[in-house]
Amino acid sequence: TGHFNSGPGAYRGVAVSAAASDFTFTNLTWSLGDLVVTRPEGSSTLQYRINEATHDFHWTVDGHFNPKAFAPLLTQQERRGLDLFQFSVPPSVQGEVWGRLHQPGRLGFRAHLAATNLVFRHERFDHLDANIRYTNRCFTLTQTHIQHGTQHVFLPGARFDLDRERLSLTNAFAVANPMVVARAIGPKPAHSLAPYQFANPPTAHVNGSLRVHAPEQPDLRFDLAGGPFHYWRFNLPRVSATVRWLGRWVII
């Protein structure tokens, strides 16, 4: 048992400006019960445990972090998902991380994340509040709120499969400009939806899935209502419709 107090250092490539904690080693297990680390974005409180025999580890986290700092812990494909986000203000994170050293496929975490002024695929959002879980190379989001000015999106359930690169939505609800969502998905959906224009953000319920890097293969259903609406020679004060986006077909 003991205590340490350190200046600049790093853990598996994740740099810190300072760190301090009590520690114990017993039954082949290291435990740091009150680890305080300091990085440029501020101080955070953590707990860490690792078994020397199995190399299984467990972290609990409470603080403000720039998620980009943890890129050295991720695989190349996992970093691609992280690179879709840009954070101008470090988000608040409370959660836990577990896994086994030298076996990236066993990495898992769950956390509550609150962020402001973030960018996803060059599309800026004012606020994000989400519960996130990652296991078996799949991200699951629950009770997620996204704010963009007066527009907002609520995702009771969303799932992103890294191996299949497929995003699935369940009972998503939005009062938002469809182009904001389309641009966040990618350039092809944005180009496809550009002719359909709402003067005011419509309400939308969305279910279904699509592959992020193959947006020509979606299976999505939108229940839309709003107006005024413009398409081609149609100028309508209000429309309501069910839109099925299936492969290369759009069925209204």
Number of C-alpha atoms within 10 A of each C-alpha: 10 9 10 10 11 12 12 12 12 12 10 8 12 14 17 18 15 16 20 17 19 15 17 13 15 9 8 11 16 17 21 21 17 14 20 19 21 18 18 11 13 13 18 18 19 20 17 19 20 21 17 13 9 11 14 17 19 18 17 19 18 18 18 21 22 18 15 15 13 16 16 14 17 14 11 11 12 14 15 13 12 16 14 12 16 19 17 11 14 21 23 18 21 18 18 19 17 19 19 17 15 11 10 13 14 14 20 19 17 20 20 19 17 18 20 19 17 19 16 16 14 13 16 19 19 16 17 19 19 20 20 19 19 18 16 12 17 17 18 18 20 18 13 20 18 19 20 18 11 9 17 20 20 19 20 17 17 21 19 22 18 17 11 13 14 19 20 18 20 16 15 18 20 23 21 21 19 21 19 15 15 18 19 18 20 16 12 15 17 17 12 12 13 14 11 13 18 22 12 13 20 22 21 23 19 20 18 19 22 23 18 18 13 12 18 16 17 22 18 18 21 19 17 19 18 19 19 15 18 17 12 8 6 9 12 13 12 13 14 13 12 15 15 19 20 17 13 11 12 12 10 11
